[in-house]
């Protein structure tokens, strides 16, 4: 049996160098454009968040504390109403009791 493949490994694989270089340049360019887009988007998001923080009169921590206090008060009222079994009036139907 005869071996028809050439002995030189470089002769077996013929690469089109121009297409490979153009493809590598295009991939590099796309990565650069993506990185620039990420930087611009991040900058815009950071500036928007900074502006939002300066527009509010209260710091986000204070706002979170107020909302947490409201949540605790509402939960406490619901627990007391449930334990006391007192009828709670519905906002949708003020004439009817929700507890039978």
SVG drawing of the C-alpha trace seen along z (x, -y; Angstrom):
<svg xmlns="http://www.w3.org/2000/svg" viewBox="-73 -67 81 69">
<polyline fill="none" stroke="black" stroke-width="0.4" points="0.0,0.0 1.4,-3.4 1.1,-6.5 -0.4,-9.3 -0.1,-12.0 2.9,-14.3 5.5,-13.9 5.7,-17.7 3.1,-18.7 2.9,-22.2 2.0,-21.0 -1.0,-19.1 -2.7,-22.2 -3.0,-25.1 -4.3,-28.1 -5.6,-31.2 -3.6,-33.8 -5.5,-36.8 -8.9,-35.5 -7.5,-34.6 -5.9,-38.0 -9.1,-39.8 -11.2,-37.7 -8.9,-38.4 -8.9,-42.1 -12.7,-42.0 -13.0,-40.1 -10.6,-42.5 -12.5,-45.5 -15.8,-44.1 -14.3,-43.5 -13.1,-47.1 -16.5,-48.4 -18.2,-46.2 -15.7,-47.4 -16.3,-51.0 -20.1,-50.4 -19.8,-48.9 -17.7,-51.8 -20.2,-54.4 -23.2,-52.5 -21.6,-52.2 -20.7,-55.9 -24.3,-56.9 -25.7,-54.6 -23.4,-55.9 -24.2,-59.5 -28.0,-58.8 -27.7,-57.1 -25.7,-60.0 -28.3,-62.5 -31.1,-60.5 -29.4,-60.4 -28.9,-64.2 -32.5,-64.9 -34.0,-63.1 -34.2,-65.0 -33.6,-61.9 -30.7,-59.5 -31.5,-56.0 -30.7,-54.5 -33.3,-56.9 -35.9,-56.0 -35.3,-52.3 -35.6,-52.8 -38.9,-54.6 -40.3,-51.9 -39.1,-49.2 -40.8,-51.0 -44.0,-51.2 -43.8,-47.5 -43.3,-46.6 -46.3,-48.8 -48.6,-47.2 -47.5,-43.7 -48.0,-44.4 -51.5,-45.8 -52.4,-42.7 -51.1,-40.3 -53.1,-42.2 -56.3,-42.2 -55.9,-38.5 -55.3,-37.6 -58.1,-39.8 -60.4,-38.5 -61.8,-41.9 -63.6,-42.6 -61.6,-44.4 -63.4,-46.7 -62.5,-46.3 -61.5,-49.3 -63.3,-48.0 -66.6,-47.2 -66.8,-49.5 -70.3,-48.4 -69.4,-44.7 -67.1,-43.1 -64.5,-40.8 -64.7,-38.5 -68.0,-36.6"/>
</svg>
